[in-house]
Amino acid sequence: MDMINILRTIRRLDQPAVLATIIGVEGHAYRKAGAAMLLPLSGDTVGTVSPGCIESDLLERVPSIWETNRYEIAEYNMDPDDDPIWGEAVGCGGVIRVLLEPIEGTLRTILTDALDLLDRGREVQLVRRLKGEVLCYELSAEEVIPLPSGQSGYDWQFSLHLTNRQRVILFGAGPDAVSIYQLLTQSSFHVIVADWRPRLLAAYPDAEHYLGTPGQLKEMLHLDTEAAVIVCSHHLRYDREMIEWALTSNSKYIGVMGSTKRIGMLFDGDAPPVNVKAPVGLSIGAEGPYEIAVSIAAELIALRYQWRNKQKADRQKEERHEPIRNIFGGRTEQPNGQAEAAARAFAGRSARQSGASCSLG
């Protein structure tokens, strides 16, 4: 979730910047539609939209976009048969359309409002609608699915679902947990470190952390069905208490580190429940703390997208039975594919397109 880092950077940003968002992909591409990147005038970027292929070109566009205070749409054709400059250099074979927007005025307000809602536990849709050369913004509480351009009154619509980071409780702050913390944090998880040993917690100065045994942590730390828990303190009694607490809280994922023998002791020889992964991580033959951390991060990344897809399917099922509720409006949208709408909207247009912005709120 580059977008969370981007939003937090925008909140404290004190210099001109441009937001680059992939709004359309045809064929093969490194990042999908919705991937975003913050391009401050200083050149200190946040996030990625490619493996480094188009970033330098995007950065060159930043000064003019900021000076004119108008958005721009850039198209990159990675097919060497169609575009020998980009295609030969990159070789991905796809077409990428990137929306570049100056971070000020309406857009800055919309993005900071979105972060405020995320910080309060809400999930929101950031909706962009194009009419002529005017780009309008809206925040919606529910998924907004675009109408065909001829029925909506807009040339194009792009909706981006924003959700907060998946919360992971890492119980056990020993040396083998450092790599787990680092990899999960770099993979956009919100990692909370807990341990009863102050000396071990000192290795995580930047982490949200709690000091205490599982019994004490219950007074300080909230566990719920959305939390993932990794148990790796290597203290048999405390690990068992943490597992029992996570089970009673119906945590969706409980990963337990340890050998088969130790796991058997933790569960009294019984098979672990379905929401418990013991031993934790994907079975990739990992050896040593770093490789084990890689297996854990890979497993949680895979599960995160499974959970998100399920949540999306559940939302769509609910929306078939009730109208969409907008945070800043009361319109209802009907189903249609936004990728097709984007393709129609930009078919035949030049690789550079610019215009002004407005708010639908």
N, C-alpha and C positions, 0 to 999 in steps of 0.2 A: 504494500500500500504506500507507494510513493506519495499519494495525494495527502495523507495525514501529515507527513513531514513538510510537504509544500505549504499546506494551510498554516501550520505552526510557524513556519518561516515568514510567511506573508504577514502574520499578525504582528511580528516584531520588526519587520523590514523597514528600514529608514532610507532606502535608495530606490531609484527607478528600476522596474523589473517587468518582464513579459512572461506570460504563461503560455507554454506550448502544449497543445493537447492533440493527440491523434484522433481524428474524427472519421476516418475512413481508411480501410485497407482492402485491397484487391490482390489476391494471390498470396504469396508467402511474405511474411514480415516477422522481425524479431519481437516486436511488441504489438499488442492488439489495440483496437479502438478503445479509447478511454485512458490509455497510458499518458502521463503528463510529466512535464519538466518545467522547473522555474528557472528563468534566465535573467538574473540581475545584470545591470549595466556593468558591474564590476567583473563579470565573468565567472563568479563563484556559483556554479549551478547546483540545483537540487533535483534529483530524479533523473530518469533516462527515457528516451523515446526510440533509441536505436542502440546498437552496440558501438556507437561512436562514428557512424557513417555520415550522419547529416547534422550533427551538433554544431560543427564549426560554421556551416552555412546558416543555421538558425541564429547563432550568436551574431553573425554579421548583419542580420535583419533587425536586431534589437534596437539600435539607436534611432533608426528611421521610424520604426513603429512607435517608439516612445515620443519622439518629437512631433509626429503627426497626430498622435492620440487616436489612431484608427487601427482596428484589427486587420489582420492579413491572413489569407489562406495560401499555404505553399504546398505544391504537389511534387513528389519525388517518384520518378519511374525507375525502378531498379531492374527492369528488363533490358539486357544488353542489346537486344534486337531493336528496341524502341528508343532507347536513350543510351548511347555509347559512353557518355560521360559518367553518369551515376551507375548504369548497369554494369559496365566493365569493372568499376572500382568496388562495387558492393556484391553483386551477384546473387541477391536474394530472389529476384524475379518477380517482385510485387510492386504495387503502386500504393504509396502512403500519402494521405492528405493530412496536413498539420495546420491547426488553427492557432494563430499567435495573437494574444490579446494583451494590451497594456494593463498593468495592475493598478488601476486607480478608479475613482468615482464609483459607478454602479457595480462593477465587477468586484472591486475590493470589498465593498459593503456586503455583497452577496456571499463572498467567500468567507469573510469573518463571521457572518451570521451562521453559515453552514458549520463552521468549527465550533461555535457556541452551542449549537444543537447537538453536535457529536459529543461534546464534553458533558452534556446533560443526559447522555445515553440514547439519544434519538438517532435514527437513520434517515437520510434525506436523499432526494434526487435533485441534482443540479441540472436544470433544463435550459438549453440554449435553443432559440428559435430565430430563424433568418427570414426576413421579409425585405426583398429588394437588396439594399446594401446595409440595412439596419439589423443588428444582432441584439436580441432581447434575452433577458435572463429571468429565471424563476426558481424558487425552491419549492419542492413538493414533498409531502409526507409519504406519498405512495409512489409506486412505479408508474411513470408516465410513458405510455406506448403511443407513438406518433400515428396520426391519421395520414392517409395519402395527401400529397402536397396540394392536389386540386380541391380537397375537401376541408383542409385545415385553415386555409388562408395564408399559410406560410410556405416559403420555398423549401425549407428544410428544418428538421428538428433533431437535436442530439441530446440524449438523457444519460447522465452519469450517476450511478448509484454510489453513495458515500456511506461508509460504515466505519466504526471505530476499530482499532486493532483488537485482534483476538487476545484475550487475557490468559496468561500462562503463569501458574503458581509453581515456582521452583523451590521445593523444600529440600534443603541441604545445600550449603554454600562452600563445600570442599573444593579442592583444586580441580577435580574432574568436572565440576559444574561450571567453571569459568567459560570453557568453550561452548557449552550449551547456551549459556546466557548471551554470549557474544553473537553466535550464529542466529539465534532466535530473534534477538534485537535487530540485527542487520536484515532479517527477513520480515520485518514489520510486525512482529508480535510485541505485545506489551507484557514484559516479563517482570514478575514480582518475586524477589528473592526472600526466603524466610529461613531462619536458623536460630538456635538457642545459644550459639557461640559467637560473641562479639568479634573475636579475633578473625573468624572466617568471613563475617559480613563486611569487614573492613576492605576486602578485596573488590567490593562492588560500590564504590563511592557515588556513581551516577545512577544507580538502580533505585527504584522504589523498593524498600526492604523493611522487614519486620523482625524483631528480636523476640524469640520465645519458643517454647515447646508447643506441640499441637494444641494442648489444653489451653495454653495462654493465648495462642494465635486466634482461637475462636472468638476472643473478646475484641480483637483488633482487625481481623481480616474476614471479609465476606466471601463465602463460597456459594456458587449457584450452578445451575445446569449448564450455563454457557462457558464456565471456566474449564480450562485444561490444567491438570495437575501432574507434575513430574516429581516422583519421590526418590531421592538419592542421598539421604543423609548418612546411610550406612550404619544407622543405629536401629537395631531390630525393634525395640519397643516403640520408639518415636515414629519410625516408618509405619508400623502397624497402626498406631493411633491416627496418623495422617491419612492412611488409606481408608480407615473406618469413617473418618470425618468426611472425606471426599465421596465415599459411597453413600452416606446418609444425605449428602447434599445433591446427589444425582449428577455429579460432574460428568460431562459428556465424554471426557477422555482422562484416564488415570494411567500414567506410565510409571512403571516400577523398574528401577535399575537393580541388577543383581544376578547371581548365578541361579541355575535351576533349583539347586538345593536350598538356597536362601529364600527364593520365592515360594518354594514348598513350605518352608517354615513360617513365612508371613501369612499364608493362607491355610495353615494347618493341614496341608496335603490335598486340599480341595482345589478344583479348577477355578481360576479367577472369573469373576463376572464378565459379561460381554463388553462392558465399557472400560475394562482394565486391560492394558497391554503390558504383559510381563514375559520376557524382558522387554523394556522399552525400545522403540526404534524399529526401523526396517531391517530385515534380515539380509545384510549385505556383506557379512563376514568382517564386520568392523573390529579393529583392534586399537586399543589406546583411547584416551579421552577425546581427541579431536575427531577421529573417525566415528566414534560412538555418537558424538554431538552431531556430526553430519547425518547419521542415520535417523536421529531424533528429529532434527530440523526438517529433513525430507518427508518424514512421516506426517508431521504436523502441517506442513505446507499442503500435502496431498489431501489431508482431512479437511483443512480449512476451505479448500475449493469445493469439496463434496458438501460440506455444511452450507456454504453460500449458495450452491446450486439448489440444494433442498429448500433453503429459505426462499429463494426466488420462485421456485415452483409452488411453494405454499402460498406466497403472496399473490401469485397469478391466479391460483385457485380461489382465494378469497375475493379477489377483485372481480371475478365473474359474477359474484353475488351481491356486490355493493359498489356504489360509485366511488371514484377516486376523490380523496380529500386533499386539497392543496393547502399549504401553509399560508401562501399569499395569494389566494384566489379560489374560485369555486368551479372552474371548468372541469369537464370530464373528457378524457381522451379514450379512443377506441383502438383495438389492436391493429398493428401493421408493423412490418419490419423497418427499423430505422436505418439499417445498412443500405437497403434498397432506396430509401428516400434520399439518403445522402448521395448515392450514386447518381440518381436522377437530377438532384439539385445542382451538382457540379459537372455533369456531363457536358463536354464541349466548352467549358470555361477555361480561362488561362490558368497557368500555374500560380500566378499572383492575383489575388483578389483582396480588396480591402473595403472597409466601411465603418460606420459608427455603431454605437451600442445604446440600449435602453433597458429599462426594467419593466417586467410584467407585474411586479408586486404592487 
